[in-house]
Amino acid sequence: MWSVARRPRWIAALLFALALAATFALLSQWQLSRSVQNGTVVSRDTETVEQLTAIAKPQTGATDTQDGQLVEASGHWVPGDALIVTDRLNDGDQGVWVIGHFRVDTVEGVTDAGAGLPVAVGWAKTSSEARAALAALNERSGAATVSGRYFAGEAPQDSDFEHGKLTSVSSGAMLNTWKSVDPSGIYGGYLVSAKAPAGLTAIYSPAPTSSVEVNWLNIFYAVEWIVFAGFAIFLWYRLVRDAHEREQEEAEQAQQQAESLEPAEVN
């Protein structure tokens, strides 16, 4: 077979197959680099307390750089708008959250230019256990400062706005239940308070973890290009072998024909 492979035609074909395999290998390397690049985690400081008004604006959703950031905000509680959000886990325990309506002072010295901020003040195991804290929060008013971790708002799910039943913390859910309208709109995220009032448990809110998600699609493409590279070499080998076997068959047929044409031996 290798005598066939040394012919100029098949040497040229081998060079083409090697060039093709090298191209496929480079494409595979590029896909792997894309997988690593897409999975790179950009570290950020979420544990330095920032002023909410400095990093976020009302009427806009929380960005990836804001999500999980420790913040502080000055303003006042809006009485009568506190509510309960059900189906909330607190470090693995099922229960409810008490959400307060906090109006952030967006313009210094102007009390009627505030923006609404949902604040999860604490957790309780049942709604009945949260009633006392809910009533106290509904009566709270006056200047205050809240601090905690700022999170992106959730999508409304299985919520009954007409009867005040909520299962998610979202700007849309708050607008449908709050009685008081905020002059400057509402923040797209919500704040989980670092401290809980009497009768409630502080909500477990750890720092965001930096994890790298593997981009399996890029890895699949990288493996696919390697398979293509191997197939290019295999295809050359198979064509050379087929040419060799075909020449052998033709030689055997020619020999058989020559033997059949030889005169029979006379005794």
C-alpha positions in Angstrom: 0.0 0.0 0.0 2.7 2.4 0.8 4.2 2.1 -2.7 0.9 3.7 -3.8 1.0 6.3 -1.1 4.4 7.5 -2.3 3.1 8.5 -5.7 2.9 12.3 -6.4 -0.9 12.3 -6.6 -1.3 10.8 -3.2 1.5 12.8 -1.6 -0.3 15.9 -2.8 -3.6 14.6 -1.4 -1.8 13.9 1.9 -0.5 17.4 2.1 -4.1 18.7 1.4 -5.5 16.4 4.1 -2.9 17.6 6.7 -3.6 21.3 5.8 -7.3 20.6 6.3 -6.7 18.8 9.6 -4.5 21.7 10.8 -7.3 24.1 10.0 -9.8 22.0 11.9 -7.4 21.8 14.9 -7.1 25.6 14.9 -10.9 25.9 14.8 -11.1 23.5 17.7 -8.6 25.6 19.7 -10.6 28.7 19.0 -13.8 27.1 20.3 -12.0 26.1 23.5 -10.7 29.6 24.0 -14.2 30.9 23.5 -15.4 28.5 26.1 -12.8 29.7 28.6 -13.5 33.4 27.7 -17.2 33.0 28.1 -16.8 31.3 31.4 -14.4 33.9 32.9 -15.7 35.5 36.0 -15.1 39.2 36.6 -14.5 39.7 40.3 -16.3 42.6 41.9 -16.5 44.0 45.4 -20.0 43.5 46.7 -19.2 43.9 50.4 -18.4 47.6 50.4 -21.5 49.4 51.3 -22.6 51.8 48.5 -25.3 54.5 48.4 -28.2 53.1 46.5 -28.7 56.4 44.7 -25.1 56.3 43.5 -25.3 52.9 41.8 -29.0 52.5 40.7 -31.7 54.7 39.3 -35.5 54.4 39.6 -37.5 52.9 36.7 -34.5 50.7 35.6 -33.8 47.1 36.4 -30.8 45.9 38.5 -27.7 45.1 36.4 -25.3 42.2 37.0 -22.9 44.6 38.7 -25.6 45.8 41.1 -27.1 42.4 41.9 -26.1 41.3 45.4 -24.4 44.6 46.3 -24.5 45.9 49.9 -26.2 49.3 49.8 -27.6 52.0 52.1 -30.5 54.4 51.4 -32.0 57.3 53.2 -35.7 58.1 53.1 -38.8 57.2 55.0 -41.3 54.3 55.3 -44.7 54.7 53.7 -47.3 53.6 56.2 -50.1 51.2 55.2 -48.2 49.5 52.3 -46.4 46.7 54.0 -47.3 43.2 52.8 -46.5 39.5 53.0 -44.8 37.5 50.3 -45.4 33.8 50.6 -43.3 30.7 49.5 -40.0 32.2 50.6 -37.0 30.1 51.6 -34.7 31.3 54.4 -31.5 29.1 54.4 -33.6 26.1 53.4 -36.6 26.8 55.6 -40.0 27.5 54.0 -41.8 30.6 55.2 -42.9 34.2 54.3 -41.2 37.6 53.9 -42.5 40.8 55.2 -42.0 43.6 52.6 -42.1 47.3 53.4 -42.6 50.2 51.1 -39.6 52.5 51.5 -39.4 55.8 49.7 -35.8 56.7 48.9 -34.8 60.4 48.9 -33.6 60.7 45.3 -33.2 64.5 45.6 -31.5 65.9 48.7 -33.8 68.0 50.8 -36.9 67.3 48.7 -39.2 64.9 50.4 -41.8 64.6 47.6 -39.3 63.5 45.0 -38.7 60.0 46.3 -38.6 56.6 44.5 -40.2 53.5 45.8 -38.0 50.6 47.0 -39.3 47.2 48.2 -37.5 46.2 51.4 -37.7 42.7 52.7 -37.4 43.4 56.4 -37.5 39.8 57.7 -38.7 36.2 57.6 -41.3 34.2 59.5 -42.3 30.6 59.3 -46.0 31.4 58.8 -48.1 34.4 57.9 -49.8 34.4 61.3 -46.4 34.8 63.0 -45.6 37.7 60.7 -48.8 39.7 61.4 -47.5 41.6 64.4 -44.4 42.8 62.6 -46.5 43.6 59.5 -48.8 45.8 61.6 -45.9 47.6 63.2 -44.3 48.2 59.9 -47.6 49.6 58.5 -47.6 52.2 61.3 -44.0 53.2 60.9 -43.2 56.6 59.4 -40.6 59.4 59.5 -37.0 59.6 58.3 -35.1 56.4 58.3 -32.1 54.7 56.8 -32.1 51.1 55.5 -29.2 48.9 54.7 -28.7 45.5 53.2 -28.2 43.6 50.0 -29.7 44.9 46.7 -31.1 42.3 44.3 -32.6 42.3 40.9 -36.4 42.2 40.9 -38.2 38.9 40.3 -40.8 38.1 37.7 -44.4 37.9 39.0 -45.4 34.3 39.5 -48.7 32.8 40.8 -49.7 36.1 42.4 -53.2 37.2 43.2 -53.0 41.0 43.2 -56.7 41.5 43.9 -56.6 39.6 47.2 -53.1 40.8 48.1 -51.4 37.3 47.7 -47.9 37.6 46.4 -45.2 35.0 45.8 -42.5 37.2 44.2 -40.8 40.5 44.8 -41.1 42.6 41.7 -41.7 46.2 40.8 -44.9 45.2 38.9 -46.2 43.3 41.9 -45.6 46.3 44.2 -47.2 48.8 41.8 -50.3 46.6 41.8 -50.6 46.4 45.6 -49.1 49.6 47.0 -51.7 52.3 47.8 -49.2 55.2 47.7 -47.7 56.2 44.3 -44.0 57.3 44.4 -43.3 60.6 42.6 -40.0 59.4 41.1 -41.1 55.9 40.2 -39.8 52.7 41.6 -36.5 50.9 41.6 -36.3 47.7 39.5 -34.6 45.8 42.3 -35.4 45.2 46.0 -33.4 45.4 49.2 -33.0 42.6 51.8 -32.5 44.3 55.1 -29.5 43.3 57.1 -31.4 43.5 60.3 -34.9 42.2 61.2 -37.4 43.9 63.5 -38.8 42.2 66.6 -40.9 39.1 65.8 -39.0 38.3 62.5 -35.8 36.5 61.6 -33.1 38.2 59.5 -33.2 36.9 56.0 -30.2 34.8 55.0 -28.4 36.8 52.4 -24.8 35.7 51.8 -22.4 37.3 49.4 -22.8 36.3 45.8 -20.5 33.4 44.8 -18.2 33.6 41.9 -18.7 30.5 39.9 -17.7 29.6 36.3 -20.3 28.0 34.1 -18.9 25.7 31.5 -20.0 26.5 28.0 -20.7 23.0 26.8 -21.8 24.1 23.4 -18.3 25.5 22.6 -16.7 22.4 24.0 -18.9 20.3 21.8 -17.9 22.3 18.8 -14.2 21.9 19.7 -14.6 18.1 19.9 -16.4 18.2 16.6 -13.6 20.0 14.9 -11.1 17.4 16.2 -13.3 14.6 14.8 -13.3 16.4 11.5 -9.5 16.7 11.6 -9.1 13.0 12.2 -11.6 12.2 9.5 -9.6 14.2 6.9 -6.5 12.0 7.6 -8.6 8.8 7.7 -10.3 9.7 4.4 -6.8 10.0 2.8 -5.8 6.6 4.2 -9.0 5.0 3.1 -8.6 6.3 -0.5 -5.0 5.1 -0.7 -6.0 1.7 0.6 -8.9 1.4 -1.9 -6.5 2.4 -4.7 -4.0 -0.2 -3.6 -6.7 -3.0 -3.3 -8.1 -2.0 -6.7 -4.6 -2.3 -8.3 -4.1 -5.7 -6.7 -7.5 -6.9 -8.0 -6.7 -5.7 -11.5 -3.3 -7.4 -11.4 -4.8 -10.7 -10.2 -7.5 -10.5 -13.0 -4.8 -9.8 -15.6 -2.7 -12.7 -14.3 -5.8 -15.0 -14.5 -6.6 -13.9 -18.0 -2.9 -14.5 -19.1 -3.0 -18.0 -17.6 -6.2 -18.8 -19.4 -4.7 -17.8 -22.7 -1.6 -20.0 -22.4 -1.7 -23.2 -24.7 -2.5 -26.4 -23.0 0.5 -28.7 -22.4 0.8 -31.5 -25.0 1.6 -35.0 -23.7 
